[in-house]
Amino acid sequence: MAAQKIAITIDDKLLKQLDLMVKSKMYPNRSKAIQEAVADKLHRLGKIRLAQECAKLDPNFEQDMAEEGLSMERGEWPEY
């Protein structure tokens, strides 16, 4: 996997915590720890976005649509 080098500014307290994690061998280096933290955050944001979009759905409308689809004969279903 290709990687790019970037520069970041990080709070002293966070950097000390990060360095302790590296020192205790939880991560091989700062870069790997930060990379995993960013990946985890992006993954979580993706789940939040899905939940937000699902919350916009009207359960009654979705139920009516499902029941309408089930009431049709299979031969009447549109071709996909």
C-alpha positions, 0 to 999 in steps of 0.5 A: 500500500502506498503511503504519503508523508505528512506533518501534523501538530499535536497537543503535548499531552496527546504526544506524551500519551502516544509516546508511552504507547510506543514505548510500551510496544503497543505500536512500533512507532508514532506513525503507525499509532496515528495511522491506526487512530485516523483509520478507526475514526474514519471507520466510526464516522462512516457508521455514524453517517449510515445511522444518520441516513437510516434515521431519516427513513420513515418507518411507516412508509418503509413498512407500507412499501414492503407490504405493497411489494409482498402483495404483488405476484412474483410475475408482476415484480419489475425486472432489475 
